[in-house]
Amino acid sequence: MFERKKRRFLRLMIVEDEPLIAFDNERFLTDEGFEIVATVDRVEDAVALIERQAVDMVLADVSLSDGSGIDVARAAHEAGIAVLFATGECPVEAKSLADGCLGKPYTQRDLLLAIGAIEAVHAGQMPKRLPAGFTLFKTAI
């Protein structure tokens, strides 16, 4: 009866070193129809996966135990992969490396809306609605 929205970004990688947030995001996004390619907590692991795995979008925290999510975003950006930072404080460098930034704490609904906004931009459309705490960096692709 109700069909899920067709996703532009189906294959996601979660880069998060807080286990509860990583688990919740993985479970929620899987339930929403996304394929979670990997959930990792280290910069080195994320960059290695970007180089060898098909990924549509990276959802990355900035503060990771072994470095900065900015390095992950840089690798994803160079590979042509969309990046959504989900972090406590959005770095200045994010605007050139990421599509948007969602501030922590965020709700699952806000996470879904942020991904949808980035999907809309990549489809050449303006997002209908932006969630609270979200900054969209790119408005046209």
Protein Blocks (a to p, Z undefined) as FASTA:
>chain_A
ZZcdddfblbdcdddfbfklmmmmmmmmmmnopacfbacfbfklmmmmmmmpccfbdcdd
fbdfkbcfklmmmmmmmnopacddddfbdcfklmmmmmbdcdddddfklmmmmmmmmmmm
mnopacfbdcehiacfbfbZZ
